[in-house]
Amino acid sequence: MVHDERDITIIGGGPTGLFGLFYAGMRKASARIVDALPDPGGQLTALYPEKFIFDVGGFPKVLAKDLVHALHAQATQFGATFHGSQRVIALEERAGGFDLVTETDRFPTRSIIIAAGIGAFAPRRLPQPCAAPWEGKGISYAVGDPAQYSGKHVVIIGGGDSAFDWADQLTARAAGLTLVHRSDRFRAHGATVAAVEAAQQAGKVAMHTFHELHDIHAGDAGLLHEVELRDTKTKTTRRVRADVILPMLGYVSDLGTLATWGLQVANDEISVNQEMHTGRAGIWAAGDITTYPGKLKLIATGFAEACTAVNQAVHWIYPDRKVNPGHSSNLAIFGQKDD
Ligand SMILES: Cc1cc2nc3c(=O)[nH]c(=O)nc-3n(C[C@H](O)[C@H](O)[C@H](O)COP(=O)(O)OP(=O)(O)OC[C@H]3O[C@@H](n4cnc5c(N)ncnc54)[C@H](O)[C@@H]3O)c2cc1C
C-alpha cells in the first residue's frame, strides 16, 4: 500500500516518537509514526508496562503503560497517525523527499525523524524445539494484563529484572508460580530478588535454579498442562504443573538497514549535532538512538530532543515558520490568545 505524503515521518513510536508526533501537530505539520511493534510505547510497552517511572516531569509516579496512554492521546489530537507492525527496511530518496519502505507499505515523506531507540526489537525465543508449537497456546513472550493469570499455574523462565519483577507481581494472583533459571546468579534488582526469595520461603513460589526447559506436556484437553524441567547438574528431570509459560530471556534488537543510510553510526547510535541533525539533508534523529557529548538515555531527554528535531524539520520544510515554536499557552491551535 502507498500512503499519502506527510511533512514528517517519525520512525519509532516510543516516548520520543510520540512526543515528536504531538509537537509536529502543534506546529501544523502533517506527520505520522511508523513502528515495527504493533502498539505504541517502545520500550515502555514491550519491556516494562507495569513498572512505575519516577523521573518524568509532572508525574511523581506513573505506570509506564499509563504514560504511553497519555502520550498517545496527546500525540494524536491533531489527526496524526500511528502505523504499527511496519518495520522500516529501506529508504529511497526522490525529488522533494523520501519514501520509507516497509515489508508491505510505502510511506512518502518530506522529512524523517529517526526515533528508533535500540532498534527494532523482539523477545529472545526459547531455544528448545519443543517450545515453538506452544507459542500463543500457553507460551507467551508478552505478559499483558496481569489479571489473565489469576488462578493459573505460571512458570517463568529467566533470571533477570523482568523474570523477578513478574514473579513478584504475579505471585498473589497465580494458583502456583515457578521460577526457572539455568544458574543461581540473577541479573535482577536485589530488593526484588529478596522479595521473591521471601515468597519462596513462605511456600508461595517454587524456584528451580540450575534447571532448564526439557519438554512440554499436554493435558487431557490438549492444553498445556506440565513442563518437564531438566537439572543441568544431576541431568535428572522433574515435572511441574503449568498452564502458562512466560519466557523472559531478554530482547534482541536490530538497527537493520538504518546503519546503511549514510549516517554517522557507531555502536548502534547515530551521531547528531545540537540541532539533532544527522548530517543528511532532511533527516533528524532523537531519543535513545542518538549520541553526542553528554548524552543521557532517558525519557526526559528524548522529549526535549524530539522537540528540537521537529522544530528544526518544520523550519527546514517551511522556511517562513520560525524554529522557535513560541509558548503553547499562547497558541491559537489550543484556543488560546491568537499567535
Ligand atoms: C526496564 C527499563 C526501565 C526503564 N526505566 C526508566 C525510567 O525510570 N526513566 C527513564 O527516563 N527511562 C527509563 N528507561 C529507559 C527508557 O525506556 C528509554 O530511554 C526510552 O524508552 C527511549 O525512548 P525512545 O522513544 O527513544 O526509544 P524506544 O522506547 O526504544 O522506542 C523506539 C521504537 O522504535 C521502533 N523501531 C526501531 N527500529 C525500527 C524500524 N526499523 N522500523 C520501525 N520501527 C522501528 C521500535 O519498535 C520502538 O517501538 C527504562 C528502560 C528499561 C528497559
The ligand as a Gaussian input file, in Angstrom:
#p B3LYP/6-31G(d) Opt

LIG

0 1
 C       13.326000      -1.851000      32.400000
 C       13.554000      -0.413000      31.990000
 C       13.239000       0.615000      32.865000
 C       13.438000       1.960000      32.491000
 N       13.108000       2.948000      33.383000
 C       13.283000       4.254000      33.017000
 C       12.956000       5.315000      33.929000
 O       12.529000       5.080000      35.068000
 N       13.146000       6.603000      33.484000
 C       13.632000       6.903000      32.242000
 O       13.752000       8.092000      31.902000
 N       13.967000       5.908000      31.385000
 C       13.811000       4.600000      31.737000
 N       14.167000       3.601000      30.864000
 C       14.733000       3.997000      29.553000
 C       13.622000       4.468000      28.614000
 O       12.644000       3.454000      28.464000
 C       14.228000       4.835000      27.263000
 O       15.137000       5.901000      27.442000
 C       13.110000       5.248000      26.285000
 O       12.224000       4.185000      26.035000
 C       13.720000       5.714000      24.962000
 O       12.655000       6.102000      24.137000
 P       12.777000       6.126000      22.537000
 O       11.431000       6.554000      22.054000
 O       13.965000       6.930000      22.155000
 O       13.086000       4.621000      22.104000
 P       12.249000       3.262000      22.343000
 O       11.406000       3.334000      23.550000
 O       13.276000       2.180000      22.262000
 O       11.296000       3.172000      21.062000
 C       11.849000       3.002000      19.793000
 C       10.795000       2.437000      18.853000
 O       11.348000       2.397000      17.529000
 C       10.876000       1.240000      16.862000
 N       11.792000       0.893000      15.764000
 C       13.107000       0.629000      15.835000
 N       13.603000       0.340000      14.598000
 C       12.555000       0.418000      13.749000
 C       12.410000       0.204000      12.362000
 N       13.436000      -0.135000      11.569000
 N       11.184000       0.358000      11.801000
 C       10.109000       0.707000      12.564000
 N       10.200000       0.912000      13.907000
 C       11.407000       0.769000      14.477000
 C       10.843000       0.178000      17.969000
 O        9.949000      -0.867000      17.633000
 C       10.381000       1.009000      19.182000
 O        8.977000       0.953000      19.347000
 C       13.986000       2.280000      31.216000
 C       14.308000       1.236000      30.315000
 C       14.109000      -0.088000      30.702000
 C       14.458000      -1.202000      29.731000

